[in-house]
Amino acid sequence: MKTYLNPSQEQWPTLAQRQTVASADLNETVKSIFSDIEKNGSKAVKKYTQYFDGVTLENLKVTTAEIEKALTKVPADLKKAIQTAAGNIKRFHQSQQEIAKKIETTSGVFCWRESRAINSVGIYIPGGTAPLFSTVLMLAIPAQIAGCKNIILCSPPDKNGELNPAILYAAQLTGVTQIYKVGGIQAIAAMTLGTDEIPKADKLFGPGNQFVTAAKQYAQQLGTAIDLPAGPSELLVIADDSCDPDFVASDLLSQAEHGGDSQVILVTNSETIVAKVTSAIEQQKAVLPRQSVVEKALENSRALVFETIQKGIEFSNFYAPEHLILAVEDAENMLPFIENAGSVFLGNYSCESAGDYASGTNHTLPTNGFAKNYSGVSLDSFVKKITVQKLTSKGLQNLGPTIEIMAEAEQLTAHRNAVSVRLQKLQNGDYN
């Protein structure tokens, strides 16, 4: 990681840049694949699966027999760990359920909101070098709690045309209704458009690389909702003298190993901390199986030294990280100063891995600066909020004149009349 000392605010946009793919080329690729799948359906999906994943499939859907076979391959201790994580995630997301609250805004006028599940949701689970079975828990559990009828899962197959057994175990544990061996742009296109094998989803969820993110954004243009722009993983750690450099290094490496396009940032008020963390990174990195991936990610990562931690927080709010660790003294009292972050981890023992797997919070979070205007996935992501109002006769009499005056001022006579005809009948005694 390259170190920058007291970078000026003019440098911040450059220091906050993530790795990108040329958007024109990327968008053209996305449009081309979507167009092909719209015309040729599953035949095109299979073609791209062969091209990108190197495997030829006759059937895209995972069968019951395949699931049962995969379940026998999941070690008992991993099953237990997944169950523990699922329990915590379920408890946290159940706490987000709302009870409708009727508010009497004017005497006789009642308003409230009702939640309704999105009928069909598509969840994308990255595979490749790190099959993220934990993401199944993060997406399928709130979908199940919300009451979504159809939970469609797509994930790229391995060279043998199979999905990771842990992904299938997590899927059957959390109520996924249909599973398909499809990844990348073609998976997003299939769930957006629907094919002869893969049903159309009303909303798409799940992280992925820049190709998947671009495909989701294109899907949104075609009328399919998405959770949020979730691309390559990123982490920013703010550390002062109270931090443990070994802990900080381990957190930076944990995110760097997601992929070569991941990014990690160290923000501190001490060059000594940078030196200690850098040394710890070198020691810990040497024994990591994914060392080459980590090294590539570190090439696009950096350490920033500011005069004060408060200035470092200002940079963090500008950067808007997916994950933010406050490895600083009295971390919880620093929380009110955090404006932009997907998920925050307080103190030396709150490792980012806890949120990735089992603390209970959702790890599907906005990246690439989108934490400035997006929230992470929650139970609300899987429901629609329907507003309801009920006016009694007294309520209409109380509020009616206000509506009539406003409608008349906007020259919408029919709007005014919808109130006036009711008030007139009430005045004539035709209704109670």
C-alpha positions in Angstrom: 0.0 0.0 0.0 1.3 3.4 -0.9 1.3 5.9 2.0 0.1 9.6 1.7 0.9 12.1 4.4 -1.8 14.8 5.1 -3.3 14.7 1.7 -5.2 17.9 0.7 -8.9 17.8 0.0 -8.0 18.4 -3.7 -6.4 15.0 -3.7 -9.3 13.2 -2.1 -11.2 12.4 -5.3 -8.1 10.7 -6.7 -7.5 8.8 -3.4 -11.1 7.7 -3.3 -11.1 6.2 -6.8 -11.9 2.5 -7.1 -10.8 0.2 -10.0 -13.1 0.4 -12.9 -13.8 -1.2 -16.3 -14.3 1.1 -19.3 -18.0 1.8 -19.0 -18.7 2.1 -22.7 -17.2 -1.4 -23.4 -18.9 -2.9 -20.3 -22.3 -1.5 -21.1 -22.1 -2.7 -24.7 -21.3 -6.2 -23.5 -24.2 -6.1 -21.1 -26.7 -4.9 -23.7 -25.5 -7.5 -26.2 -25.9 -10.4 -23.8 -29.3 -9.2 -22.7 -30.5 -8.9 -26.3 -29.3 -12.4 -27.2 -31.0 -13.9 -24.1 -34.2 -12.0 -24.9 -34.3 -13.5 -28.4 -32.9 -17.0 -27.7 -33.8 -17.7 -24.0 -32.0 -20.5 -22.2 -30.1 -21.5 -25.3 -28.2 -18.2 -25.1 -27.8 -18.6 -21.3 -26.2 -22.0 -21.8 -23.9 -20.5 -24.6 -22.6 -17.8 -22.3 -22.2 -20.3 -19.4 -20.0 -22.4 -21.7 -18.1 -19.4 -22.8 -17.5 -17.7 -19.5 -17.5 -20.6 -17.1 -16.1 -23.3 -19.4 -18.9 -25.8 -18.8 -21.6 -27.2 -21.0 -24.9 -27.8 -19.3 -28.0 -29.6 -20.6 -30.2 -28.4 -17.7 -29.7 -25.2 -15.8 -31.9 -26.1 -12.8 -30.4 -27.9 -9.8 -32.4 -31.1 -9.2 -33.5 -32.5 -5.9 -31.1 -35.4 -6.3 -28.2 -32.9 -6.8 -29.1 -31.1 -3.6 -29.4 -34.3 -1.6 -26.0 -35.5 -2.9 -24.4 -32.1 -2.1 -25.8 -32.1 1.5 -23.8 -35.2 2.3 -20.6 -33.4 1.3 -21.0 -30.6 3.8 -19.0 -31.3 7.0 -21.0 -31.4 10.2 -19.1 -28.6 11.8 -19.8 -26.3 8.8 -23.5 -27.2 8.9 -23.6 -26.3 12.6 -21.8 -23.0 11.9 -24.2 -22.1 9.1 -27.1 -22.9 11.4 -25.7 -20.6 14.1 -25.2 -17.8 11.7 -28.6 -18.3 10.2 -30.1 -18.0 13.7 -28.4 -14.7 14.4 -29.3 -13.3 11.0 -32.9 -14.4 11.5 -33.2 -12.8 14.9 -31.8 -9.5 13.7 -34.0 -9.3 10.6 -37.1 -10.4 12.5 -36.6 -7.4 14.8 -37.1 -5.2 11.7 -40.7 -6.3 11.2 -43.2 -3.4 11.7 -46.6 -3.4 13.2 -49.0 -1.1 11.4 -49.6 2.1 13.4 -52.8 3.9 12.7 -52.4 7.7 13.0 -55.4 10.0 13.3 -54.0 13.0 11.4 -57.3 15.0 11.7 -60.3 14.0 13.8 -62.0 11.2 11.8 -59.0 10.8 9.3 -56.9 7.7 9.8 -53.7 6.9 8.0 -51.3 3.9 8.2 -48.9 1.7 6.3 -49.1 -2.0 5.4 -46.2 -4.2 4.4 -46.5 -6.7 1.5 -43.9 -9.1 0.3 -42.4 -8.8 -3.1 -43.8 -11.8 -4.9 -40.7 -13.1 -6.8 -37.1 -12.2 -5.9 -33.9 -13.3 -7.6 -30.8 -13.6 -5.6 -27.3 -13.8 -7.1 -24.6 -15.7 -5.3 -21.0 -15.1 -6.5 -19.1 -18.3 -7.1 -15.7 -18.4 -8.7 -12.7 -18.4 -6.5 -14.8 -17.8 -3.3 -18.3 -19.3 -3.4 -20.2 -17.1 -1.0 -22.7 -19.4 0.7 -22.9 -16.8 3.5 -24.7 -14.5 1.0 -27.4 -17.1 0.6 -28.2 -16.6 4.3 -28.1 -12.8 4.0 -30.6 -12.7 1.2 -32.8 -15.7 1.5 -33.5 -15.3 5.3 -35.0 -11.8 5.1 -36.9 -12.9 1.9 -38.4 -15.8 3.8 -39.3 -13.6 6.8 -40.9 -11.1 4.5 -43.0 -13.8 2.9 -41.7 -13.8 -0.7 -43.4 -16.7 -2.5 -40.7 -17.3 -5.0 -37.0 -17.1 -4.1 -34.9 -17.8 -7.2 -31.2 -18.4 -6.8 -28.5 -18.2 -9.5 -24.8 -19.0 -9.0 -22.1 -19.8 -11.4 -21.2 -23.5 -11.7 -17.7 -25.0 -11.3 -15.9 -26.8 -14.1 -17.8 -29.9 -13.3 -21.1 -28.1 -13.8 -21.9 -28.2 -10.0 -22.6 -25.6 -7.3 -20.6 -25.5 -4.1 -22.3 -27.9 -1.6 -22.4 -25.3 1.1 -24.4 -23.0 -1.2 -27.0 -25.7 -1.7 -27.1 -26.5 2.0 -27.7 -22.8 2.9 -30.3 -22.6 0.1 -32.4 -25.5 1.4 -32.0 -24.3 5.0 -33.4 -20.9 4.1 -36.4 -21.7 1.9 -35.0 -21.0 -1.6 -37.6 -22.3 -4.0 -35.5 -22.7 -7.2 -31.8 -22.9 -7.9 -30.0 -22.5 -11.2 -26.4 -23.0 -12.3 -25.9 -19.7 -14.0 -23.6 -16.8 -13.2 -22.5 -13.4 -14.4 -24.3 -11.1 -16.8 -26.3 -14.0 -18.2 -27.8 -14.8 -14.8 -29.0 -11.3 -14.2 -30.4 -11.1 -17.8 -32.2 -14.4 -17.3 -33.9 -13.3 -14.0 -34.7 -10.0 -15.6 -36.3 -11.2 -18.8 -37.3 -14.7 -17.9 -36.6 -17.7 -20.1 -38.1 -21.1 -20.8 -36.2 -22.4 -17.8 -35.6 -19.5 -15.5 -38.6 -17.4 -14.2 -38.6 -13.7 -14.2 -38.0 -11.9 -10.9 -39.6 -8.7 -9.7 -36.5 -7.6 -7.9 -32.8 -8.7 -8.0 -30.4 -9.0 -5.1 -26.8 -9.9 -4.5 -23.3 -8.7 -4.9 -20.9 -9.3 -7.7 -18.1 -8.0 -9.8 -18.4 -4.9 -12.1 -20.0 -7.0 -14.8 -22.8 -8.2 -12.5 -23.3 -4.7 -11.1 -23.5 -3.2 -14.6 -26.0 -5.9 -15.5 -28.2 -5.1 -12.5 -28.2 -1.4 -13.4 -29.2 -2.3 -16.9 -32.0 -4.5 -15.6 -33.3 -1.5 -13.6 -33.6 0.4 -16.9 -35.8 -2.5 -18.2 -38.1 -2.2 -15.2 -36.8 -4.8 -12.8 -35.9 -3.4 -9.4 -32.5 -4.0 -7.7 -31.3 -3.9 -4.2 -28.4 -1.6 -4.6 -25.2 -1.2 -6.7 -22.9 -3.8 -5.0 -19.6 -4.4 -6.7 -16.1 -5.4 -5.5 -15.6 -5.4 -1.8 -14.0 -2.6 0.1 -12.9 -1.7 3.7 -11.7 1.4 5.4 -10.1 1.2 8.8 -9.7 4.3 11.0 -7.0 3.5 13.6 -5.3 5.5 16.4 -2.7 4.5 19.0 -5.3 2.3 20.8 -5.5 -0.1 17.9 -3.8 -3.4 17.7 -1.8 -3.4 14.4 -2.1 -7.1 14.0 -5.9 -6.9 14.2 -5.9 -4.0 11.7 -3.7 -5.9 9.3 -5.9 -9.0 9.5 -9.0 -7.0 8.7 -7.3 -5.3 5.7 -6.2 -8.7 4.4 -9.6 -10.3 5.0 -11.2 -7.9 2.5 -8.3 -7.9 0.1 -8.7 -11.6 -0.4 -12.2 -11.2 -1.8 -10.6 -10.4 -5.2 -8.0 -8.5 -7.1 -10.5 -5.7 -7.7 -11.2 -5.2 -3.9 -9.8 -2.2 -2.2 -8.7 -1.5 1.4 -7.8 1.8 3.0 -6.0 2.5 6.3 -6.7 6.0 7.8 -4.7 7.0 10.8 -3.0 9.9 12.6 0.3 8.1 13.1 3.0 7.1 10.6 4.1 4.6 13.3 0.8 2.8 13.0 1.2 2.6 9.2 4.7 1.0 9.7 3.4 -1.5 12.2 0.4 -2.4 10.2 2.4 -2.8 7.0 4.9 -5.1 8.8 2.0 -7.2 10.1 0.5 -7.4 6.6 3.7 -8.8 5.2 3.9 -11.4 8.0 0.3 -12.5 7.8 0.1 -12.4 4.0 3.0 -14.9 3.6 0.9 -17.7 4.9 -2.4 -17.0 3.0 -3.4 -19.4 0.2 -4.9 -16.5 -1.8 -1.7 -14.4 -1.6 -1.6 -13.5 -5.3 -5.2 -12.2 -5.1 -4.3 -10.2 -1.9 -1.2 -8.7 -3.5 -3.2 -7.5 -6.6 -5.8 -5.9 -4.3 -3.1 -4.2 -2.3 -1.7 -2.6 -5.4 -4.9 -0.4 -5.6 -5.0 0.2 -1.8 -3.5 2.9 0.3 -2.7 4.3 3.7 -3.5 7.9 4.6 -2.0 9.8 7.5 -3.9 12.8 8.8 -3.1 15.2 11.6 -6.2 14.2 13.5 -8.7 11.3 13.6 -11.5 13.8 13.0 -9.9 14.7 9.7 -9.7 11.0 8.9 -13.4 10.6 9.6 -14.1 13.5 7.2 -12.2 11.6 4.5 -14.1 8.4 5.3 -17.4 10.2 4.9 -16.1 11.4 1.5 -15.0 7.9 0.5 -18.3 6.3 1.8 -16.9 2.8 2.4 -18.8 -0.4 2.2 -17.3 -1.5 5.5 -15.9 0.8 8.2 -13.9 -0.2 11.2 -13.3 2.3 14.0 -10.3 0.9 15.7 -10.0 4.0 17.9 -10.3 4.9 21.5 -13.9 5.3 22.7 -15.2 4.2 19.2 -18.9 4.2 20.1 -18.8 7.9 20.8 -17.3 8.5 17.4 -20.3 6.9 15.7 -22.4 10.1 15.5 -19.7 11.6 13.3 -20.1 8.8 10.7 -22.4 9.9 7.9 -21.6 7.5 5.0 -20.9 3.8 5.5 -22.6 0.6 4.6 -21.8 -1.2 7.9 -19.7 0.0 10.9 -17.6 -2.1 13.3 -16.7 -0.6 16.6 -13.5 -1.3 18.5 -10.6 -3.7 18.3 -12.7 -6.9 18.7 -15.3 -6.1 16.1 -13.7 -7.7 13.2 -15.3 -7.2 9.8 -15.6 -11.0 9.4 -18.2 -11.0 12.1 -20.5 -9.0 9.9 -19.6 -11.0 6.8 -20.8 -14.2 8.4 -22.6 -14.5 11.7 -23.2 -11.4 13.9 -26.6 -10.9 12.4 -26.3 -7.8 10.3 -26.6 -8.0 6.5 -23.4 -8.1 4.5 -25.0 -7.1 1.2 -23.9 -3.4 1.2 -23.4 -0.5 -1.1 -19.9 -0.1 -2.6 -18.1 2.3 -4.9 -19.3 5.3 -2.8 -23.0 4.4 -3.0 -23.1 4.4 0.8 -23.7 8.1 0.4 -27.2 7.4 -0.9 -28.0 3.7 -0.4 -28.6 1.5 2.6 -27.5 -2.1 2.9 -30.1 -4.9 2.4 -32.6 -5.3 5.2 -36.1 -6.8 5.7 -37.5 -3.6 4.1 -35.7 -4.5 0.9 -38.1 -7.4 0.4 -41.3 -5.7 1.0 -43.4 -2.9 -0.4 -45.0 -0.3 1.8 -48.6 0.4 1.0 -50.2 3.5 2.5 -53.8 3.3 3.6 -56.3 6.0 4.6 -59.8 5.9 6.0 -62.1 8.9 6.4 -65.3 8.8 8.4 -68.1 11.2 7.5 -66.9 13.5 10.3 -63.4 13.2 9.0 -64.4 14.3 5.5 -66.4 17.2 6.9 -63.3 18.3 9.0 -60.8 17.9 6.1 -63.0 18.4 3.1 -62.9 22.2 2.9 -59.1 22.1 2.9 -59.0 19.7 0.0 -61.6 21.8 -1.9 -59.5 25.0 -1.5 -56.3 23.3 -2.6 -57.8 21.5 -5.6 -59.5 24.8 -6.8 -56.1 26.6 -6.5 -54.6 24.0 -8.8 -57.5 24.3 -11.2 -58.4 20.6 -10.8 -62.1 20.9 -10.5 -62.9 17.2 -10.6 -60.6 16.7 -7.6 -62.6 19.4 -5.7 -65.9 17.9 -6.9 -65.0 14.4 -5.5 -65.1 16.1 -2.1 -68.0 18.5 -2.8 -70.5 15.8 -3.9 -69.9 13.9 -0.7 -70.2 16.9 1.5 -73.4 18.0 -0.2 -75.0 14.6 0.4 -73.9 14.7 4.1 -75.4 18.2 4.4 -78.7 16.9 2.9 -78.8 14.1 5.4 -78.5 11.4 2.7 -75.6 9.6 4.6 -74.5 9.2 8.2 
